[in-house]
Amino acid sequence: MPMRVVFMGTPDFAVPTLARLAQDGHTIVAVYTRAPAKAGRGMSLRPSPVHILADTLGIPVLTPATLRSPEAAETFAAHRADIGVVVAYGMLLPQAILDAPKHGCLNLHGSLLPRWRGAAPIQRAVMAGDAESGVGIMRMEAGLDTGPVALEGRVPIASGMTAGALHDALMPVGAELMSQALERLDRGDLTFTSQAQEGVVYAHKIDNAEARIDWSLPAAQVANRINGLSPFPGAFFEVDLGKGPERVKVLRASASDVAGTPGTLLDAEGLVACGAGAVRLLELRRAGKGGSASGAEFVRGARIAPGASLG
């Protein structure tokens, strides 16, 4: 039977799940998302990807600044939802909201819990060099990603995979899992298992200071950090290309066992020495430039020679 669903989500990652639940025939009584934010060169207000889809589907959209007021709780309860579905909403839910739906709230989380609880699970998994990641359907509690898990889907992290590529691979897996979860919840056979007490790791929000490449680290760590921060915020180095220091983002890289002085360009193809080994710069973007370039294209276009130091 179709369920009355309140959907709460904001970025692209949440869009396939909302689309799938609507396709499944559930009654999406309301969509909660973050308010439109200023973006682009004109700094015009842009609605979130979830907001855009909800408008297309004709679903009422709410963008409250807080959920902690009595008025917000009353509004939420008035939806008479069977279930709340939360996917990367970006706002903590107070207990009054968690308790309002008949069956509580389910969260689609972008990791294999209890590893990578928190804000940036996809990026942290790639940055740490994990061999696999996944998504899980969790019953929400007041704690940060501490609730019991019902379903999981696993996705291998291939060598050189970026956070962006992993993000895109996880989206359809998550949408399918949430579809299964609501079907089983309706049948009464969705069971939950408490998370293990061991192996808890927190995926802290990415700090901008982490984006500057530290060539003194081992090559594998440098490559993982570059790939884990791609496409956003993007790992970077600075180099003088004739008009003073210029920031260059590196969007993809791979590790090599070639040795050299950390930060030194070793060849004309974009190989840079690290504390141990070297990284091959596979895709780069100069500040203020729209397109990206391969390592060889960047070195040729920037007219830098092997032996140059990348800061």
Buried (B, 14 or more C-beta within 10 A) or exposed (E): EEBBBBBBBBBBBBBBBBBBBBEBEBEBBBBBBBEEEEEEEEEEEEBBBBBBBBEEEEBEBBBBEEBBEEEBBEBBBEBEBBBBBBBBBBBEBBEBBBEBBEBBBBBBBBBBBBBBBBBBBBBBBBBBBBEEBBBBBBBBBEEEBBBBBBBBBEBEBEEBBBBBBBBBBBBBBBBBBBBBBBBBBBEEEBEBEEBEEEEBBBBEEBEEEBBEBBBEBBBBBBBBBBBBBBBEBBBBBBBBBEEEEBBBBBBBBBBBEBEBEBBBBBBEBBBBBBBBBBBBBBBBBBEEEEEBBBBBBBBBEBEBEEEBBBE
